[in-house]
Amino acid sequence: STSFALYLQQRKQKRQISKFTARPIELRSDEVVRGVAGLIGNTPLVRINSLSDALGVEILGKAEFLNPGGSVKDRVALQMIDDAEKRGLLRPHTGSRIFEGTVGSTGISIATIARARGYDTTIIMPDDVAAEKVKALEALGAEVERVRPASIVDKKQFVNLARRRAVKFGEQDRIDKSDPTSKTHQHLHPYTFESPSQSMLVTSAPQHLEFDSDGSEVGSGSEEGEQRGFFADQFENKSNFDAHFAGTGPEIWRQTSGRVDAFIAGAGTGGTVAGTGQFLKSMNEDIYVAIADPEGSGLYNKVKYGVMFDRKESEGTKRRHQVDTVVEGIGINRLTHNIELALPILDDAFRITDAEAVAMSRYLVKHDGLFLGSSSACNLMACVKLVKQKGWTESKTVVTILCDSGTRHYSKFWNDDYLRKADIPINLQIVEDLLAPL
Ligand code: PMP
């Protein structure tokens, strides 16, 4: 249709590469690294032998599960905390507290670094995420608050609640006044849902207008050197993007000597695919960048058709705000700053069902001894679909992210009983059929 053509044209025009703003993560070497932060990043790129051999195309996974906090989010947490310290929003060992809304991985990464720098952490998360993530957070000394995931559009939505808690604790105004275009601080930019017909306000009011239930204004601010509250805000914080633009992207480029034909990642906040994808495209515009999107996420439609919800989905009285899937950490139904940074560079999207992700995860254990989390399995499924769709048979390289390990997913994704009850089949044939030569 003409509107779709227009959308594609606009997307092309908007395709511009961000400035390099973050410091690159230092090379991991034979030397002793300095504390837990020294263990973050510089992860190996592992060839997925079973898939690469079957397809004749190199499928490489960035082994992010080897980070000390167990996931790709260590990079983001380190960058957000480093940047906040540089801007004077956090001072080590002052009793300051970091607040975040997360499904788990980011919280664990923040709590890890926070401990090393003398900060406390409050994590607000939905109450349906795998219990082992809560256990890890508690072991790291984080205060955990779990909220009903159904309350996703109101003030008690986990991200909104984390912001409110931070403001109440005395978060400083973080708007970069020197840069009028800065979108790092989204307190003044309420979240919106995208639909063909309307946008829905998610946050109720900008930070400086927020009131507590008794009507008193919150967020009085604090003096120099006093303890501070910091809302990390991974969804809107550009440090998230920067961690990948300066770390993950350059590492992949170096590790492949620039021989990358495609990069695939799922998007939760969008930071990984936006930062890594933008860096890779800045080196070679022809690198194909696509997302792996679980069922129930609106990103697939956004990339394919320019709107988050298709007509059928938005006509019903009950809009789906939640990404209802056994896959944790990826898929989203609202546009965030980091998603917006990703959209202009996305060439395609692959929808991955729960059954496909489950099949891939079991296939990889059986053939490769790789015990991976749900988003890694989605990513690899999308890699296979891309190779099949393109008809690639040789001399191509597809890179993806192995976000975390299966050990973070014992109670849901790696729990056969749970899957049986949820009617999700465990059927390796799904992968075998896809890999079979036509
Ligand atoms: N995988 C896992 C396990 C995650 O926790 C996340 C982050 N929510 C992602 C993938 C997605 O990464 P990003 O937020 O950079 O889009």
Residues whose N, C-alpha, C, O or C-beta is under 5 A from the ligand:
A	BS01	PMP	S105 G266 A267 G268 T269 G270 G271 T272 V273 E328 G329 I330 S375 C403 D404
